[in-house]
Every structure is written in structure tokens, then in C-alpha cells.
Amino acid sequence: MAKVKAHLYWVGALAFSFSTVHAQSPQQIIQQVVDSERAADQNDHSNWIYLEEIHKPKEHTLQWVAATQQGSVPRLLEKDEQKLPELRQRDLVQGFLHDPKAQKKQIAEANHDNQQIDDLLKLLPVAFIWTQTGSTATNTSLHFEPAPNFHPPTREARVFSTMTGDLVVDNQQHRVGRMSGHLIHDVNFGGGLLGKLKERSSFSLEQDQVGPSLWQLTSFHVHLEGNALIFKSISLQQDDDRSRFQLEPSTTTLDQAATLVMKQPEASGCKASSAESGPASEAQCGDKITNATTPKP
């Protein structure tokens, strides 16, 4: 009888927990997501090597990136569809290591963009009206519209709060899985003299779990029509796909990252964008990376 009572107790507790989670309002769900994302940004100090493919209107690059707490070391594999010789790749890596100005600029841009992201995250619960559009055992889908009584404190907030779109939340870890949005009307600054973004300008992003409770941005697409700069390291027209994440030791230095990034495979036929690779090439790429010499976390 005691076992039966215990069993019924846990069934009841789980049922209560399940109903409590699903009784949350959309605004409460998004606040929980914001709290989780901001906590992860502050507490996640993991370093990763990943393959990155960037498309801009007049530029295409494919590169390995080894991130550290002191900055990220890029190894440029291809530029504008032209493969770089390994010697040239090494020269560029070494050039970055011996260029304090480039390192300082990279860190400054990253810090600026991270602050912008944190500021925009804090706007999500107050700048929008949220409605739940669907749910499964693993995800919850939400739609957002501009809140009519919100008064944006900055230019960036004004752009962001003029968007409508959708967001998919991971139910277990309360992290953003996917998010997309677009402007519902033109946004002018100083009557258009200081900047302008046109209606239908859009963005989208995806995050994936790449380790136990560790999430990374795997894709983001920015298509802004206009001339109002928001992020320093992101173009107004940019498609960025990241994949092949490998965990590095948390103490990795820039010099060590340079050594590690040069040990990665050439990645020909190993594009970061999954849309350009089928199962065969994915398997081939996976074999290359498995056989490569990589650091153990």
C-alpha cells in the first residue's frame, strides 16, 4: 500500500507540475526565456571551434573559428568561392596573432554586440504582446506584435519594437530555438537624414544544443533594407551558418587556438550551410572531423 501511495503521489506531483507549466501566460513564458538566455550569457564560458559560412552581397567566406576568452582566431578556407592555399591560411592566422589592433577591434565589436543583444532581450517582455500559437512536448511556439504603449528608449529599441514575428521556445531549458521577425512599416531617424529602415526588413536566427545544457547560435540571417547600423559586426545583408561545434578547454589561449584551428580539416565539400549538403557529404564531413586531431575538453 505504501508503494501504491508513493506512486500516486509522484503521478499527482508530475501532473501538477505539467499543468503549472502549461498554465503560464505567454508573457510569463517569454520572461522565463529571457531570464534563461541572460543567465546563460553571463555564466557560459565554454570555448568552441566551429565551421562558419558567411554570405554578403559582394562577399562569401568559409572559415574555421576557434573562440577563446581573449577573442576568436579565424582560419579562412575560402573567399569568394576561391580556396586559399594552406600557406596563405597560416599567414593570415599568424597575422591576426601579431596584430593587437585587430584583436582589440574584434573584442570591442563583440562586447558592443553582446550588450546590444542583452538590451534587446530585456525588451522582449515589455515591447511586445505575445500569444501562444502552438505547443508540443518539447517546444512552445509564440507570436509577437508591437505593444502599443511601449516607448522605445533607444534607436535600436525603436527598430526592434517595430517588428512582428514568431519564436519557438525549448520547454525543458527555456531557451530560444528559433526566432524570426520583420518590420511592419518604415522606420526613419531624423526625418530619414540620420537613417532609415524599410518595411519588410527581416531577421531570423536559430540556436541548437551543442553540449549538455550548452547552446550556440547556429544560424542567423539579416536582411535590412536601409542604412541604420545596429550591430557593429553584422552587415545589413548577411547570412551566417555555423556547424561542426567542438568543445575546447576553457583555458585555451589565442596561441593555442591558432594551433588547434590549423588542425581542422580543409572542409572542402563540408559547408556550414546544411542546405548545400546532403546525407553523403554530411557523413563524409563527419568522418573528416572525427579523424582530425582535436583537443579534448
N, C-alpha and C positions, 0 to 999 in steps of 0.2 A: 504493500500500500504506500509506503514511503517513497519507493521508486516511482510509482504512478503519480503521486502528488508532485514530486520533483519534476517529472516530465511535463505535467500540466502547467507547472509554474513557469518553466522555460518557454513552453509554447506560448503562454499568455504574455510573457515578457517580450518575446520576439514580435508577437502580433502588435503589442502596444508600441514597440519601437518602430515597427514598419508604418503603423498608422500615424505616428507622430511625425515621421519624416515626410510623409505624403500630405500631412495637414499643413505643412509650411506654405505660406503665401509665396508667389513668385518673387516679391520684393525681399522676403527673408532668405529665399534660396540664393538670390544674387548677392546679398550681403555676406552670406556664408562663403560663397565662391571668392569674393573679393578678399575676405579675411584669409582664406587659404592661400590664394595667389600671393598676397603681400607677405605672408609668413614664409612661404617658400622662397621668395626673392631675397628675404633677409637671412634665411638660415641654410639655404642650399649652397654650399661652397664646393660642390663637385666640379671637376675639370673633365672635359671631353674632347676627343678627336672626332671630327665628323667630316663628311664629304658635302660640299656646298656647290650648288649650281645657281648662278645669278644671270637673269636676263634683264637688260635695259634696252631702251630704243636703239642705241647705237653701240651696244657692248654686250658681250657674252663671256662669262668666265666659269671655269670649273676648277675647284681647288679643294685641297685638304686644309682643314683648320685645326690647330692644336691650341686649345684655350688654357690659360693659366690665370692665377690671381693677379699677375702683373701685366696681363694683356694676352692677345691671341697671335700665334705665329701662322701666317698663311703660306701654303705651298701651291703656287699657281701651276696647274697642269695644262690648261688650255685657255687661250684668249682669242675670242672672235673666230672660233672653230679651228684654230691653228694650235697644234700640240707643241708645247715648249720642250726643247731638249733638256735632259736631266741636269746638265751642267748649268744651264740658264736658270732652272728651278732652284738649284743650290745657291747660285749667286744672289738671286732675289731674297731667299731666306736669310742669307748672311748679311745682305744689305739692310734688311729690317733690324737684325740684331745689333747692328752698329749704327743705327740711326735713332738717337734718343728723341729727336723731334717727331719722327713718325710714330714712335711708341707713345709719346705724350699726347699727340693728337688723337690717336686711336682710343686711349683711355678717357680723354676728355669727351669725345663723342659718345662713347659707351655710357659714361656717367650721366651725360645730358639726356640721352635717350632713355636710360633706366629711370631717371627722375620723371621724365615725361610719361612713361608707362605707369609709374606709380601714381602720378597725379590723375591720369585718365582712369585708372582702376577705381580710385576713390569717388569718381564721378558716377560710376555705373548705377549705384542705388538711388542717387538723387537727381540725375539728369534725365532719366528715362522712366517711362511707365512700362512695366513688364507684365506679360501674360504667358501662361504656360500653354504650349501648343501640342505637347505630346510627352510620353514617358514610357520607358521600358525598365527592366530590372536593373540595367546598368547606367542608363542615361536619361536626362530630362532635357527637353527642348523648350526654349523660351524665345519670345519675340519681344523686341523693344521698339518704342516710339518716343519721340522727344516729349519731355514733361513740360506742359505749357507754362508753368510758373517758375521754371528754373532760370536763373540769371547767371550766365557763364562768367567766371571771374577773369579768364584769360582768353587770348586769341585762339589758342589750341582748344580750350574748352568749348569755345563758340563753334568751331568746326565740328568737333566730336559730338556735341549735343544737338547738331542739326541732322543727325543720321537716324536711319531706321534700319533694322536688320534682325538677325537671328543668332542665337547662341546655344550650344549644346554643352551640358554640364555632366561630368562624371559623378555619379551618385555616391560612390564609396569614398573618394578622396576630395570631392568638391572642387575639382579643377576644371578649367576651361578645356574642352576637347576641340571645338570648332567655333569660330565666330566670323560673321560677315555683316557688312553694312554698306549703305550708300547715302549720299546727301539727298535730301528731299527738295532742296532749292539752292540756288546760287548763294554763296557767302562772299560778301565784299568787305574789305577793310579800307577805311578812309575813302569811301566812295569808289573803291576799286583802284585807287592810286597806290595803296600800300600792299595790295594783294587781292587775289580773287580765286575762288574755287567754284567750279561749275556743278550744277545739278547732275546727279548720277555718278559723280566721282565715287569710287568704291574702294573697299579693302576687304581682305579675308585672311584668316590665319588658322593654323591647326597646331595643336600640341599633342604629343604622344608620350606615354610612359616608356622610358628607355632603361629603367632600372627600378629596383624596389622603392616605391614612393618617390621616384625621381622622374621629373617630366622635363622635356625640352621642346622648344619651338622647332617644328619640322617643316613648316611651310608658311610663307606669308606673301600676299600679293597686294600691291598698292597701285591703284590706277586713278590718280588725281589729275583732273583737268584744270590747270591754273598755275599760279606762281606763288602760293603761300607755303613757305617751308615750315614743317612741323618737327620732323626728326632730322638730325644732322647727318646720320649715316645711312639714311634711306632715301632713294630717289623718288620723285613724284610718280615715276612709272617704273615699277620694279617687280619682278617675280623671283622669289628665292625659295629653293627647295634644299632641305638638309636631311641627310640619312647616314647610315653606317656608323652610328654612335658607338664609341668605345671609351670606357672609363679609364681615366688617367689617375695616378697618385695625386692626392690633394696638395702635395708639396712640390709638384713639378715646377721647375724654373723655366724661364724663357729659353735658355741654352738647351736644357733637357727637352723641352717641347720641340725645338728645332731638330734635334736628333731624332726624336720619335716621329715627327711628321714626315721626315725624309725616308722613314722605313715603311711607309704605307705603299700599297700597290699603285701602279700607274693609273688604274681605274679606267682604262680605255674600254668602252662598252659598259661602263659602270656608272652611268649618270645618276645624279642625285634624284632627278625627277622620275618618279615611278611611272609616269605616263609614257616615258620614252623607252621603257624596258619591259620585256615580257618575262615569263617564268624562267626561261632558259638562261637569259642574260642575268637575271637576279641570282640564280643558282651559281652561275659562273663567277659573278662578282663576289658572292658569299664565300666561295672556295678561295678566291684570291686573298680576301681579307683574313680568312681563317688561317691560311698558310703564311701570312705576313708576320713579321716579328713585331709584336705589340706589347706594351707594358701591362703588367698585372696590377689590378687595384690593390 
